[in-house]
Amino acid sequence: RPGRKPGRKKIDAELAWRLYMQGVKVLDIAKECDVQPSSIHTLLSKMRKERLDENGKIKEEYREDEDEGFDGVSETV
């Protein structure tokens, strides 16, 4: 179809978030998802607002306690 905008790529938000939480760089996440780094930046900042409280701690409903990287130590305030 002529004049049609290129379709937006669907970013696997969960994959991007998991990589981000593992400390993977935004540029590498962008490569992995085959999108522009700015798209990843936007996605992650939106997800951070949703998932992290004002202290940067992961909100309870987004915790993955069964994650291998989780050593079972949690700060209760």
N, C-alpha and C positions, 0 to 999 in steps of 0.2 A: 504493500500500500504506500503510494508516494506521499510525502509530507508527514508521515507518521513519526512521532518522537520515538527514539530508541526506548525499548521497555526498561523499566527499572528492574535491576537484579534483586532477587529475594535474598536477603542476608540471613543466614542462620544465626539469629540473635542469641540463642542459648550457647551455641558453639563459641561465638565471639565473646560472650560474657565469661564462659569457662576459661578460655585462653587468657582473657584479661585478668581474671582472678588468679591465674597461675603465674602471672607476671610476664606474659608474652607482650612484646612491643606492638603498639597500634599498627605500625607499618607491616609487621609480620602477619598480624591478624587480617589486615586488608589483603595481603597477598594470598593468604589461605582462602579467604572468601571471594577472591577475584573482584574486588571493588576498590574504589578510591579510599585512601586513608581518611579523608574528610567525612565520608559516610560512616566509617567505623567510629570516629570521634563523636559524631552526632549521636549515633546509636548508644554508645557507651555512656555518654553524659546523661542521656535520657534515662537509661537503665540505672545509673548510679543514683539519680534523684529518686527513682522508684524504690530501689532496693537497699540503699544505705541510709541510715539515720544521720542526723546532723553531726554525730561524732565519727562518722565514717565506719561505723560498725554495721555488719550485715543484719538487716531486720530479720526477726525470728522466722517469718514465713518463707524466707529465701535461704535459710541455712541448709547445708547439705552435710549432716553429721556423718553419713556413711562414706563420705569422701575419703580416699586413702590418705590424702595430704592433711587430714584433720587429726590432731594428736589428742583430742579429747579434753583439752584444757579450755575452759571458757571462763571469762571474767563475769561474775555476777555482782551487780552493783547494789 
